[in-house]
Amino acid sequence: MTVSPSPDLDHLAEAFAASLADLMPVAERRGNYVHAPVVARTYISDRALPVALVRSARALVLRRRAVVVVRERDGYRHITPGGRLEPGETVEEAVRR
């Protein structure tokens, strides 16, 4: 059985591609997700994505001249705390939470 994407998903994919079209990725990583190949690219820009595309928020937190590192209970460490947006929550509210 083949599941075709919804028209909304197609529209979001087109909006996302258009928002990145003139940017150059600064990093690229290839791998597999479940059983499908994926390419993850990192872009740096001060341009906001279309709101409909934003699902999570991350922040780089500086204290004095140091980067704050978050350590999860399982020991995993990362420098970009954040998470998924809750319904009705803004990007700023998600980052602060």
C-alpha positions as CSV (number, residue, x, y, z in Angstrom):
1,M,0.0,0.0,0.0
2,T,1.3,3.4,-1.0
3,V,0.4,6.5,1.1
4,S,0.5,9.7,-0.9
5,P,1.3,13.0,0.9
6,S,-1.6,15.3,1.6
7,P,-2.0,18.5,-0.4
8,D,-1.1,20.5,2.8
9,L,2.1,18.6,3.1
10,D,3.0,19.2,-0.6
11,H,2.3,22.9,-0.1
12,L,4.5,23.0,3.0
13,A,7.3,21.1,1.2
14,E,7.2,23.6,-1.6
15,A,7.3,26.6,0.8
16,F,10.2,25.0,2.6
17,A,12.2,24.4,-0.6
18,A,11.5,28.0,-1.7
19,S,12.7,29.4,1.6
20,L,16.0,27.6,1.2
21,A,16.5,28.1,-2.5
22,D,18.9,31.0,-2.3
23,L,20.9,29.8,0.8
24,M,24.0,27.7,0.8
25,P,24.2,24.8,3.3
26,V,27.2,25.0,5.8
27,A,27.1,21.3,6.5
28,E,25.5,18.1,5.1
29,R,25.1,14.7,6.6
30,R,23.7,11.6,4.9
31,G,22.1,8.7,6.6
32,N,19.1,6.5,6.9
33,Y,15.8,7.1,8.7
34,V,13.9,3.9,9.2
35,H,14.6,2.3,5.8
36,A,14.8,5.5,3.7
37,P,17.9,7.5,2.8
38,V,17.9,11.1,4.1
39,V,20.1,14.1,3.7
40,A,20.3,16.6,6.6
41,R,21.6,20.0,5.7
42,T,22.4,22.9,8.0
43,Y,21.8,26.5,7.0
44,I,22.7,29.7,8.7
45,S,20.4,32.7,8.1
46,D,18.7,35.5,10.0
47,R,15.6,34.9,7.9
48,A,12.5,33.4,9.6
49,L,10.9,30.4,8.0
50,P,7.2,30.5,7.1
51,V,5.4,30.0,10.4
52,A,3.5,27.0,9.0
53,L,6.9,25.2,8.7
54,V,8.0,25.7,12.3
55,R,7.5,22.7,14.5
56,S,10.2,23.2,17.1
57,A,12.6,25.8,18.5
58,R,16.2,25.7,19.6
59,A,18.5,28.3,21.1
60,L,22.2,28.8,21.6
61,V,22.6,30.1,25.2
62,L,25.6,32.2,26.1
63,R,26.7,33.1,29.6
64,R,29.4,35.6,29.7
65,R,31.7,34.3,27.0
66,A,30.8,30.6,27.4
67,V,28.2,28.4,25.7
68,V,25.7,26.8,28.1
69,V,25.6,23.0,27.7
70,V,22.4,21.1,28.6
71,R,22.8,17.7,30.2
72,E,19.8,15.4,30.1
73,R,19.0,12.9,32.8
74,D,20.3,10.1,30.6
75,G,23.6,11.9,30.3
76,Y,23.2,13.1,26.8
77,R,24.6,16.6,26.3
78,H,23.8,19.3,23.7
79,I,24.3,23.0,23.2
80,T,20.9,23.7,21.6
81,P,18.2,23.4,24.2
82,G,14.6,23.6,22.9
83,G,11.8,21.4,21.8
84,R,8.6,21.0,20.0
85,L,6.1,23.9,19.9
86,E,2.9,23.2,21.9
87,P,-0.4,24.2,20.2
88,G,-0.8,28.0,20.2
89,E,2.8,28.5,21.5
90,T,5.1,31.0,19.8
91,V,8.7,30.1,18.9
92,E,10.0,32.5,21.6
93,E,7.7,30.9,24.2
94,A,9.0,27.4,23.3
95,V,12.6,28.4,23.6
96,R,12.0,30.1,27.0
97,R,10.2,26.9,28.2
